[in-house]
Amino acid sequence: MNPLKLVFRPFMRGPSCEDVNRFLCEYMEGTLPEKTRAKFQAHLSNCSACISYFEQYKATVEMVNEQKAISIPDQLVERTLDFLKANIHRN
């Protein structure tokens, strides 16, 4: 059996909110198969909870993409590395 059929099987009967959540990234990237995308959009158009979640997800992705690289203080890098070296073998 085609592994993609297993992944997209929930969309054959209509996606649940959980299914929609799982495929948000693919939806945003435009990589969902057309039939799956249509069912995804149909669910979004009828589910206020998923619409809200999707809008927040989309806004978060846009904010992250708009941000420029941040400068991390050297002292933070040094302390983090020191901590990791000191604790790497602890369990």
PAZA-921916 format. One record per atom (N, C-alpha, C, O, CB): residue in three letters; chain; atom name; x, y, z. Coordinates in Angstrom, 1 decimal, decimal comma. Glycine has a CB too. Layout:
residues N
    r  c   a      px      py      pz
  ALA  A  CA       X       Y       Z
...
END
This chain:
residues 91
    r  c   a      px      py      pz
  MET  A   N     0,8    -1,2     0,0
  MET  A  CA     0,0     0,0     0,0
  MET  A   C     0,9     1,2     0,0
  MET  A   O     1,9     1,3     0,6
  MET  A  CB    -1,0     0,0     1,2
  ASN  A   N     0,4     2,2    -0,7
  ASN  A  CA     1,2     3,5    -0,8
  ASN  A   C     1,2     4,1     0,6
  ASN  A   O     0,1     4,4     1,2
  ASN  A  CB     0,5     4,4    -1,8
  PRO  A   N     2,4     4,5     1,1
  PRO  A  CA     2,4     5,1     2,4
  PRO  A   C     1,7     6,4     2,6
  PRO  A   O     1,1     6,7     3,6
  PRO  A  CB     3,9     5,3     2,8
  LEU  A   N     1,6     7,1     1,5
  LEU  A  CA     0,8     8,4     1,5
  LEU  A   C    -0,7     8,1     1,7
  LEU  A   O    -1,3     8,9     2,4
  LEU  A  CB     1,0     9,2     0,2
  LYS  A   N    -1,2     7,0     1,2
  LYS  A  CA    -2,6     6,7     1,5
  LYS  A   C    -2,8     6,5     3,0
  LYS  A   O    -3,9     6,8     3,5
  LYS  A  CB    -3,0     5,4     0,7
  LEU  A   N    -1,9     5,9     3,7
  LEU  A  CA    -2,0     5,7     5,1
  LEU  A   C    -2,0     7,0     5,8
  LEU  A   O    -2,8     7,3     6,8
  LEU  A  CB    -0,9     4,8     5,7
  VAL  A   N    -1,1     7,9     5,4
  VAL  A  CA    -1,0     9,2     6,0
  VAL  A   C    -2,3    10,1     5,8
  VAL  A   O    -2,8    10,7     6,7
  VAL  A  CB     0,2    10,0     5,5
  PHE  A   N    -2,8    10,0     4,6
  PHE  A  CA    -4,0    10,9     4,3
  PHE  A   C    -5,3    10,1     4,4
  PHE  A   O    -6,4    10,7     4,0
  PHE  A  CB    -3,8    11,4     2,9
  ARG  A   N    -5,3     8,9     4,9
  ARG  A  CA    -6,6     8,1     5,0
  ARG  A   C    -7,7     8,9     5,8
  ARG  A   O    -8,8     8,8     5,4
  ARG  A  CB    -6,3     6,8     5,8
  PRO  A   N    -7,3     9,6     6,9
  PRO  A  CA    -8,4    10,3     7,6
  PRO  A   C    -9,2    11,3     6,7
  PRO  A   O   -10,4    11,6     6,9
  PRO  A  CB    -7,8    11,1     8,8
  PHE  A   N    -8,5    11,8     5,7
  PHE  A  CA    -9,2    12,8     4,8
  PHE  A   C   -10,1    12,1     3,8
  PHE  A   O   -10,9    12,8     3,2
  PHE  A  CB    -8,1    13,6     4,0
  MET  A   N   -10,1    10,8     3,7
  MET  A  CA   -11,1    10,1     2,8
  MET  A   C   -12,5    10,3     3,3
  MET  A   O   -13,4    10,3     2,6
  MET  A  CB   -10,7     8,6     2,7
  ARG  A   N   -12,6    10,3     4,7
  ARG  A  CA   -14,0    10,4     5,3
  ARG  A   C   -14,3    11,8     5,7
  ARG  A   O   -15,4    12,1     6,1
  ARG  A  CB   -14,1     9,5     6,4
  GLY  A   N   -13,3    12,7     5,7
  GLY  A  CA   -13,4    14,1     6,1
  GLY  A   C   -12,5    14,2     7,3
  GLY  A   O   -12,5    13,4     8,3
  GLY  A  CB   -14,9    14,4     6,5
  PRO  A   N   -11,7    15,3     7,4
  PRO  A  CA   -10,7    15,4     8,5
  PRO  A   C   -11,4    15,9     9,8
  PRO  A   O   -12,4    16,6     9,8
  PRO  A  CB    -9,7    16,5     8,1
  SER  A   N   -10,8    15,4    10,8
  SER  A  CA   -11,2    15,8    12,2
  SER  A   C   -10,3    17,1    12,5
  SER  A   O    -9,4    17,4    11,8
  SER  A  CB   -11,0    14,7    13,3
  CYS  A   N   -10,6    17,7    13,6
  CYS  A  CA    -9,8    18,8    14,1
  CYS  A   C    -8,4    18,4    14,3
  CYS  A   O    -7,4    19,1    14,0
  CYS  A  CB   -10,4    19,4    15,4
  GLU  A   N    -8,2    17,2    14,8
  GLU  A  CA    -6,9    16,7    15,1
  GLU  A   C    -6,1    16,5    13,7
  GLU  A   O    -4,9    16,8    13,6
  GLU  A  CB    -6,9    15,3    15,8
  ASP  A   N    -6,8    16,0    12,7
  ASP  A  CA    -6,2    15,8    11,4
  ASP  A   C    -5,8    17,1    10,8
  ASP  A   O    -4,7    17,3    10,3
  ASP  A  CB    -7,2    15,1    10,4
  VAL  A   N    -6,7    18,1    10,9
  VAL  A  CA    -6,3    19,4    10,4
  VAL  A   C    -5,1    20,0    11,1
  VAL  A   O    -4,2    20,6    10,5
  VAL  A  CB    -7,5    20,4    10,6
  ASN  A   N    -5,0    19,8    12,4
  ASN  A  CA    -3,9    20,3    13,2
  ASN  A   C    -2,6    19,6    12,7
  ASN  A   O    -1,5    20,3    12,6
  ASN  A  CB    -4,1    20,0    14,7
  ARG  A   N    -2,7    18,3    12,4
  ARG  A  CA    -1,5    17,6    12,0
  ARG  A   C    -1,0    18,0    10,6
  ARG  A   O     0,2    17,9    10,4
  ARG  A  CB    -1,8    16,1    11,9
  PHE  A   N    -1,8    18,5     9,8
  PHE  A  CA    -1,4    18,9     8,4
  PHE  A   C    -1,4    20,4     8,1
  PHE  A   O    -1,3    20,8     7,0
  PHE  A  CB    -2,4    18,3     7,5
  LEU  A   N    -1,3    21,2     9,2
  LEU  A  CA    -1,3    22,6     9,0
  LEU  A   C     0,0    23,1     8,2
  LEU  A   O    -0,1    23,9     7,3
  LEU  A  CB    -1,3    23,4    10,3
  CYS  A   N     1,1    22,5     8,5
  CYS  A  CA     2,4    22,8     7,9
  CYS  A   C     2,3    22,5     6,4
  CYS  A   O     2,6    23,4     5,6
  CYS  A  CB     3,5    22,1     8,5
  GLU  A   N     1,8    21,3     6,0
  GLU  A  CA     1,7    21,0     4,6
  GLU  A   C     0,7    21,9     3,9
  GLU  A   O     0,9    22,3     2,8
  GLU  A  CB     1,3    19,5     4,5
  TYR  A   N    -0,4    22,2     4,6
  TYR  A  CA    -1,3    23,1     4,0
  TYR  A   C    -0,7    24,5     3,7
  TYR  A   O    -0,9    25,0     2,6
  TYR  A  CB    -2,6    23,3     4,9
  MET  A   N     0,0    25,0     4,7
  MET  A  CA     0,6    26,3     4,5
  MET  A   C     1,7    26,3     3,4
  MET  A   O     1,9    27,3     2,7
  MET  A  CB     1,3    26,8     5,8
  GLU  A   N     2,4    25,2     3,3
  GLU  A  CA     3,4    25,1     2,3
  GLU  A   C     2,9    24,7     0,9
  GLU  A   O     3,6    24,8    -0,1
  GLU  A  CB     4,4    24,0     2,7
  GLY  A   N     1,6    24,4     0,8
  GLY  A  CA     0,9    24,1    -0,4
  GLY  A   C     1,3    22,7    -0,9
  GLY  A   O     1,3    22,4    -2,2
  GLY  A  CB     1,3    25,1    -1,5
  THR  A   N     1,6    21,8     0,0
  THR  A  CA     2,1    20,4    -0,5
  THR  A   C     1,0    19,4    -0,3
  THR  A   O     1,3    18,2    -0,6
  THR  A  CB     3,3    20,0     0,3
  LEU  A   N    -0,2    19,7     0,2
  LEU  A  CA    -1,2    18,7     0,3
  LEU  A   C    -1,8    18,4    -1,0
  LEU  A   O    -1,9    19,3    -1,9
  LEU  A  CB    -2,4    19,3     1,3
  PRO  A   N    -2,1    17,1    -1,3
  PRO  A  CA    -2,8    16,8    -2,6
  PRO  A   C    -4,1    17,6    -2,7
  PRO  A   O    -4,7    17,9    -1,7
  PRO  A  CB    -3,0    15,3    -2,7
  GLU  A   N    -4,5    17,9    -3,9
  GLU  A  CA    -5,6    18,8    -4,2
  GLU  A   C    -6,9    18,3    -3,5
  GLU  A   O    -7,6    19,1    -2,9
  GLU  A  CB    -5,9    18,9    -5,7
  LYS  A   N    -7,2    17,0    -3,6
  LYS  A  CA    -8,4    16,5    -2,9
  LYS  A   C    -8,4    16,7    -1,4
  LYS  A   O    -9,3    17,1    -0,7
  LYS  A  CB    -8,7    15,1    -3,3
  THR  A   N    -7,2    16,4    -0,9
  THR  A  CA    -7,0    16,6     0,6
  THR  A   C    -7,1    18,1     1,0
  THR  A   O    -7,7    18,4     2,0
  THR  A  CB    -5,6    16,0     1,0
  ARG  A   N    -6,5    18,9     0,2
  ARG  A  CA    -6,6    20,4     0,4
  ARG  A   C    -8,0    20,9     0,4
  ARG  A   O    -8,4    21,7     1,3
  ARG  A  CB    -5,7    21,1    -0,6
  ALA  A   N    -8,8    20,4    -0,5
  ALA  A  CA   -10,2    20,8    -0,6
  ALA  A   C   -11,0    20,4     0,7
  ALA  A   O   -11,8    21,1     1,2
  ALA  A  CB   -10,9    20,2    -1,8
  LYS  A   N   -10,7    19,1     1,1
  LYS  A  CA   -11,4    18,7     2,4
  LYS  A   C   -10,9    19,4     3,6
  LYS  A   O   -11,7    19,7     4,5
  LYS  A  CB   -11,1    17,2     2,6
  PHE  A   N    -9,6    19,8     3,6
  PHE  A  CA    -9,0    20,6     4,7
  PHE  A   C    -9,7    21,9     4,7
  PHE  A   O   -10,1    22,4     5,8
  PHE  A  CB    -7,5    20,7     4,4
  GLN  A   N    -9,9    22,6     3,6
  GLN  A  CA   -10,5    23,9     3,5
  GLN  A   C   -12,0    23,8     3,9
  GLN  A   O   -12,5    24,7     4,5
  GLN  A  CB   -10,3    24,5     2,1
  ALA  A   N   -12,6    22,7     3,5
  ALA  A  CA   -14,0    22,6     3,8
  ALA  A   C   -14,2    22,5     5,3
  ALA  A   O   -15,1    23,1     5,9
  ALA  A  CB   -14,7    21,3     3,2
  HIS  A   N   -13,3    21,7     6,0
  HIS  A  CA   -13,3    21,6     7,5
  HIS  A   C   -13,1    23,0     8,1
  HIS  A   O   -13,8    23,4     9,0
  HIS  A  CB   -12,3    20,6     8,0
  LEU  A   N   -12,1    23,7     7,6
  LEU  A  CA   -11,8    25,0     8,1
  LEU  A   C   -13,0    26,0     8,0
  LEU  A   O   -13,2    26,8     8,9
  LEU  A  CB   -10,6    25,6     7,4
  SER  A   N   -13,7    25,9     6,9
  SER  A  CA   -14,8    26,8     6,7
  SER  A   C   -16,0    26,5     7,6
  SER  A   O   -16,9    27,4     7,8
  SER  A  CB   -15,3    26,7     5,2
  ASN  A   N   -16,0    25,3     8,2
  ASN  A  CA   -17,1    25,0     9,1
  ASN  A   C   -16,8    24,8    10,5
  ASN  A   O   -17,6    24,4    11,3
  ASN  A  CB   -17,7    23,7     8,6
  CYS  A   N   -15,5    25,0    10,9
  CYS  A  CA   -15,1    24,8    12,3
  CYS  A   C   -14,5    26,0    12,9
  CYS  A   O   -13,3    26,4    12,5
  CYS  A  CB   -14,1    23,6    12,4
  SER  A   N   -15,2    26,7    13,7
  SER  A  CA   -14,7    28,0    14,3
  SER  A   C   -13,4    27,7    15,1
  SER  A   O   -12,5    28,6    15,2
  SER  A  CB   -15,7    28,6    15,1
  ALA  A   N   -13,3    26,6    15,8
  ALA  A  CA   -12,1    26,3    16,6
  ALA  A   C   -10,9    26,2    15,7
  ALA  A   O    -9,8    26,7    16,0
  ALA  A  CB   -12,3    25,0    17,5
  CYS  A   N   -11,0    25,5    14,6
  CYS  A  CA    -9,9    25,3    13,7
  CYS  A   C    -9,6    26,6    13,0
  CYS  A   O    -8,4    26,9    12,7
  CYS  A  CB   -10,2    24,2    12,7
  ILE  A   N   -10,6    27,4    12,6
  ILE  A  CA   -10,3    28,7    12,0
  ILE  A   C    -9,5    29,5    12,9
  ILE  A   O    -8,5    30,1    12,5
  ILE  A  CB   -11,6    29,4    11,6
  SER  A   N    -9,8    29,6    14,2
  SER  A  CA    -9,1    30,4    15,2
  SER  A   C    -7,7    29,9    15,3
  SER  A   O    -6,7    30,7    15,3
  SER  A  CB    -9,8    30,4    16,5
  TYR  A   N    -7,5    28,6    15,4
  TYR  A  CA    -6,2    28,0    15,6
  TYR  A   C    -5,4    28,2    14,3
  TYR  A   O    -4,2    28,6    14,4
  TYR  A  CB    -6,3    26,5    15,8
  PHE  A   N    -5,9    28,1    13,1
  PHE  A  CA    -5,2    28,3    11,9
  PHE  A   C    -4,8    29,7    11,8
  PHE  A   O    -3,6    30,0    11,4
  PHE  A  CB    -6,1    27,9    10,7
  GLU  A   N    -5,7    30,7    12,1
  GLU  A  CA    -5,3    32,1    12,0
  GLU  A   C    -4,1    32,4    12,9
  GLU  A   O    -3,2    33,2    12,6
  GLU  A  CB    -6,5    33,0    12,3
  GLN  A   N    -4,1    31,9    14,1
  GLN  A  CA    -3,0    32,1    15,1
  GLN  A   C    -1,8    31,4    14,6
  GLN  A   O    -0,7    32,0    14,7
  GLN  A  CB    -3,4    31,5    16,5
  TYR  A   N    -1,9    30,2    14,0
  TYR  A  CA    -0,7    29,5    13,5
  TYR  A   C    -0,1    30,3    12,3
  TYR  A   O     1,1    30,5    12,3
  TYR  A  CB    -1,1    28,1    13,0
  LYS  A   N    -1,0    30,8    11,5
  LYS  A  CA    -0,5    31,6    10,3
  LYS  A   C     0,2    32,9    10,7
  LYS  A   O     1,2    33,2    10,2
  LYS  A  CB    -1,7    31,9     9,4
  ALA  A   N    -0,4    33,6    11,7
  ALA  A  CA     0,2    34,8    12,2
  ALA  A   C     1,5    34,5    12,9
  ALA  A   O     2,5    35,3    12,7
  ALA  A  CB    -0,8    35,5    13,2
  THR  A   N     1,6    33,4    13,6
  THR  A  CA     2,9    33,1    14,2
  THR  A   C     4,0    32,8    13,2
  THR  A   O     5,1    33,3    13,3
  THR  A  CB     2,7    31,9    15,1
  VAL  A   N     3,6    32,0    12,1
  VAL  A  CA     4,6    31,8    11,1
  VAL  A   C     5,0    33,0    10,4
  VAL  A   O     6,2    33,2    10,1
  VAL  A  CB     4,0    30,8    10,0
  GLU  A   N     4,1    33,9    10,1
  GLU  A  CA     4,4    35,2     9,5
  GLU  A   C     5,3    36,1    10,3
  GLU  A   O     6,3    36,7     9,8
  GLU  A  CB     3,1    36,0     9,2
  MET  A   N     5,1    36,1    11,7
  MET  A  CA     5,9    36,9    12,6
  MET  A   C     7,3    36,3    12,6
  MET  A   O     8,3    37,1    12,5
  MET  A  CB     5,3    36,9    14,0
  VAL  A   N     7,5    35,0    12,7
  VAL  A  CA     8,8    34,4    12,7
  VAL  A   C     9,5    34,7    11,4
  VAL  A   O    10,7    35,0    11,4
  VAL  A  CB     8,6    32,8    12,9
  ASN  A   N     8,8    34,5    10,3
  ASN  A  CA     9,5    34,8     9,0
  ASN  A   C     9,9    36,2     8,8
  ASN  A   O    10,8    36,5     8,1
  ASN  A  CB     8,5    34,4     7,9
  GLU  A   N     9,2    37,2     9,4
  GLU  A  CA     9,5    38,6     9,3
  GLU  A   C    10,7    39,0    10,2
  GLU  A   O    11,3    40,0    10,0
  GLU  A  CB     8,3    39,4     9,7
  GLN  A   N    11,0    38,2    11,2
  GLN  A  CA    12,1    38,6    12,2
  GLN  A   C    13,4    38,4    11,5
  GLN  A   O    13,7    37,5    10,8
  GLN  A  CB    11,9    37,7    13,4
  LYS  A   N    14,3    39,3    11,9
  LYS  A  CA    15,7    39,2    11,4
  LYS  A   C    16,4    38,4    12,5
  LYS  A   O    15,9    38,1    13,6
  LYS  A  CB    16,3    40,6    11,3
  ALA  A   N    17,6    37,9    12,1
  ALA  A  CA    18,4    37,1    13,0
  ALA  A   C    18,7    38,0    14,3
  ALA  A   O    19,0    39,2    14,2
  ALA  A  CB    19,7    36,6    12,4
  ILE  A   N    18,6    37,3    15,4
  ILE  A  CA    18,9    38,1    16,7
  ILE  A   C    20,3    37,8    17,1
  ILE  A   O    20,9    36,8    16,8
  ILE  A  CB    17,9    37,6    17,8
  SER  A   N    20,8    38,7    17,8
  SER  A  CA    22,2    38,6    18,3
  SER  A   C    22,1    38,0    19,7
  SER  A   O    21,5    38,5    20,6
  SER  A  CB    22,9    40,0    18,3
  ILE  A   N    22,9    36,9    19,9
  ILE  A  CA    22,9    36,3    21,2
  ILE  A   C    24,2    36,8    21,9
  ILE  A   O    25,3    36,7    21,4
  ILE  A  CB    22,9    34,7    21,1
  PRO  A   N    24,0    37,3    23,1
  PRO  A  CA    25,2    37,8    23,9
  PRO  A   C    26,2    36,7    24,1
  PRO  A   O    25,9    35,5    24,4
  PRO  A  CB    24,8    38,4    25,2
  ASP  A   N    27,5    37,0    23,9
  ASP  A  CA    28,6    36,1    24,0
  ASP  A   C    28,6    35,4    25,4
  ASP  A   O    28,8    34,2    25,5
  ASP  A  CB    29,9    36,7    23,8
  GLN  A   N    28,3    36,1    26,4
  GLN  A  CA    28,2    35,6    27,8
  GLN  A   C    27,2    34,5    27,9
  GLN  A   O    27,4    33,5    28,6
  GLN  A  CB    27,9    36,7    28,8
  LEU  A   N    26,0    34,7    27,3
  LEU  A  CA    25,0    33,6    27,3
  LEU  A   C    25,5    32,4    26,6
  LEU  A   O    25,2    31,3    27,1
  LEU  A  CB    23,7    34,1    26,6
  VAL  A   N    26,1    32,5    25,4
  VAL  A  CA    26,7    31,4    24,7
  VAL  A   C    27,7    30,6    25,6
  VAL  A   O    27,6    29,4    25,7
  VAL  A  CB    27,3    31,8    23,4
  GLU  A   N    28,6    31,4    26,2
  GLU  A  CA    29,6    30,8    27,0
  GLU  A   C    29,0    30,0    28,2
  GLU  A   O    29,4    28,9    28,5
  GLU  A  CB    30,6    31,8    27,5
  ARG  A   N    28,1    30,6    28,9
  ARG  A  CA    27,4    30,0    30,0
  ARG  A   C    26,6    28,7    29,7
  ARG  A   O    26,7    27,7    30,4
  ARG  A  CB    26,5    31,0    30,8
  THR  A   N    26,0    28,8    28,5
  THR  A  CA    25,2    27,7    28,1
  THR  A   C    26,1    26,5    27,7
  THR  A   O    25,9    25,4    28,1
  THR  A  CB    24,4    28,1    26,8
  LEU  A   N    27,2    26,8    27,0
  LEU  A  CA    28,2    25,8    26,7
  LEU  A   C    28,8    25,2    27,9
  LEU  A   O    29,0    24,0    28,0
  LEU  A  CB    29,3    26,3    25,7
  ASP  A   N    29,2    26,0    28,9
  ASP  A  CA    29,8    25,5    30,1
  ASP  A   C    28,8    24,6    30,9
  ASP  A   O    29,2    23,6    31,4
  ASP  A  CB    30,2    26,7    31,0
  PHE  A   N    27,5    25,0    30,9
  PHE  A  CA    26,5    24,2    31,6
  PHE  A   C    26,4    22,9    30,9
  PHE  A   O    26,3    21,8    31,5
  PHE  A  CB    25,2    24,9    31,6
  LEU  A   N    26,3    22,9    29,6
  LEU  A  CA    26,1    21,6    28,8
  LEU  A   C    27,3    20,7    29,0
  LEU  A   O    27,2    19,5    29,2
  LEU  A  CB    26,0    21,9    27,3
  LYS  A   N    28,5    21,3    29,0
  LYS  A  CA    29,7    20,5    29,2
  LYS  A   C    29,7    19,8    30,6
  LYS  A   O    30,1    18,7    30,7
  LYS  A  CB    31,0    21,3    29,0
  ALA  A   N    29,3    20,6    31,6
  ALA  A  CA    29,4    20,1    32,9
  ALA  A   C    28,3    19,1    33,2
  ALA  A   O    28,4    18,3    34,1
  ALA  A  CB    29,2    21,3    33,9
  ASN  A   N    27,2    19,1    32,4
  ASN  A  CA    26,1    18,3    32,7
  ASN  A   C    25,8    17,2    31,6
  ASN  A   O    24,7    16,5    31,7
  ASN  A  CB    24,9    19,1    32,9
  ILE  A   N    26,6    17,1    30,7
  ILE  A  CA    26,3    16,2    29,5
  ILE  A   C    26,2    14,7    29,9
  ILE  A   O    25,5    14,0    29,3
  ILE  A  CB    27,4    16,4    28,5
  HIS  A   N    27,0    14,3    30,9
  HIS  A  CA    27,0    12,9    31,3
  HIS  A   C    26,1    12,6    32,5
  HIS  A   O    26,1    11,5    33,0
  HIS  A  CB    28,4    12,5    31,6
  ARG  A   N    25,4    13,6    33,0
  ARG  A  CA    24,5    13,4    34,2
  ARG  A   C    23,2    12,7    33,7
  ARG  A   O    22,7    13,0    32,6
  ARG  A  CB    24,2    14,7    34,9
  ASN  A   N    22,7    11,9    34,5
  ASN  A  CA    21,4    11,3    34,2
  ASN  A   C    20,4    11,4    35,3
  ASN  A   O    19,3    11,0    35,2
  ASN  A  CB    21,5     9,8    33,9
END
